Amino acid sequence: SYSFCTLLVSPVALFYIIMSRYTRGGTGTSSRLRKKRFELSEEQRQEVREAFELFDTDKNGLIDAHEMKVAMRALGFDVKKDEAVRLIEDSSTDGTQQINMHTFTEIMTEKISERDPRDEMQRAFQLFDNDNTGKISLKNLRRVANDLGENMADDELQAMIDEFDKDQDGEINVDEFINIMTNNDEF
């Protein structure tokens, strides 16, 4: 038995759906918020490592601004060259205008922690809604299942849609999708 979320956990379909989490802490008073230090999951750490290694084209353990820009784009960040140059200038300690994997991982940890989970979920929604209707139809879901190598009957896919289709229009809209992703039964 498959669920809608089963299709979502594939690295082909999504990565980084829910990013930063903050916890309440402090001296026992609820008025004080303390930001928990964000740490990459093992999967995120692997994605960052793979991006670095892939775009370290000369395999010297360092990347320059151009390589960094491409690696960041591969990780889902729309970064311009001047931003990549600035990030390297701010992080490079030896004046070479290059950074190593450790520094790249620190930069990406900060960038990932700043992502808005709702924006990420809306981007993920667009992976399903390739015909830009604002809804995930049976046709869209069938395409994603096939792309992921899942051989599912249309009635199974429709049952997944029906389970989460709160407005009962036969398709999943972005709000319903976000509720699926956040396991929010209230709508």
Summary of the structure (lengths in Angstrom):
residues: 187
radius of gyration: 19.9
end to end distance: 24.7
largest distance: 60.2
contacts: 483
relative contact order: 0.15
helix: 50%
strand: 5%
